[in-house]
Amino acid sequence: MLKEILTQNPQDSFARYGLAMEYANRGEVETALAEFSKLLELNPDYTAAYQMVAQTLMKAGRSQEARDKLEAGIACAARTGNAHARAEMEALLDELR
């Protein structure tokens, strides 16, 4: 269903996020990362995507890439005023250090 929504409206950030999460939950890491990347390309202020792409990268053992995404996500959260997401991503970043 999410793919159908995206066929009709490729700019739908919520549907793209949902699709990326579905792939991540299935363990389809590369496909999930591709969807997260497309989402962030289309909507660089979608703060939750940074956190979830970082968690996906962490599970895949790709710590440096996860750090990079968390740093970008923290900057996004600061820019958009999302203090809760910023705190969560800072805590994840601390775990990786």
C-alpha positions in Angstrom: 0.0 0.0 0.0 2.8 2.4 0.8 4.4 1.7 -2.6 1.1 2.6 -4.2 0.9 5.9 -2.3 4.4 6.7 -3.4 3.6 5.9 -7.0 0.9 8.5 -6.9 2.9 10.9 -4.8 6.6 10.3 -4.6 7.0 13.4 -2.4 4.9 11.8 0.5 7.4 11.9 3.3 5.2 10.0 5.7 4.7 7.1 3.3 8.4 7.0 2.4 9.3 6.9 6.1 6.8 4.1 6.7 8.2 2.1 3.7 11.8 2.6 5.0 10.7 1.4 8.4 9.0 -1.6 7.0 12.2 -2.6 5.1 14.3 -2.0 8.2 12.0 -4.2 10.3 12.3 -7.0 7.7 16.1 -6.8 7.9 16.3 -5.4 4.3 19.0 -3.0 5.4 20.2 -1.7 2.0 16.7 -1.2 0.7 15.7 0.6 3.9 18.8 2.8 3.7 17.9 3.7 0.1 14.4 4.8 1.1 15.7 6.8 4.1 18.2 8.5 1.8 15.5 9.4 -0.7 13.3 10.7 2.1 16.1 12.9 3.5 16.9 14.1 0.0 13.3 15.2 -0.5 12.8 16.4 3.0 16.0 17.2 4.9 14.0 18.4 7.9 12.3 15.0 8.6 14.1 14.6 11.9 12.8 11.1 12.8 14.4 9.7 9.7 17.9 10.6 10.9 17.4 8.7 14.1 16.0 5.7 12.4 18.6 5.5 9.7 21.3 5.8 12.4 19.7 2.9 14.3 19.5 0.8 11.1 23.2 1.5 10.5 24.1 0.6 14.1 22.3 -2.7 13.8 24.3 -3.4 10.6 27.6 -2.6 12.5 28.2 0.5 10.5 29.1 2.8 13.5 30.8 5.6 11.6 28.0 6.1 9.2 25.6 6.0 12.1 27.6 8.7 13.9 27.5 10.8 10.8 23.7 10.5 10.5 23.2 11.3 14.2 25.3 14.4 13.9 23.3 15.5 10.9 20.1 14.6 12.8 21.1 16.6 15.9 21.7 19.6 13.6 18.3 19.1 12.0 16.6 18.8 15.4 18.3 22.0 16.6 17.3 23.7 13.3 13.6 22.6 13.6 13.4 23.0 17.4 12.8 19.4 18.2 14.5 19.1 21.6 13.2 15.6 22.3 14.6 14.1 19.2 17.8 16.0 19.7 18.2 14.5 23.2 17.5 11.0 22.0 20.0 11.3 19.2 22.6 12.8 21.5 22.2 9.8 23.8 22.6 7.4 20.9 25.7 9.3 19.8 27.1 9.0 23.3 26.6 5.2 23.1 28.7 5.1 19.9 31.6 7.0 21.4 
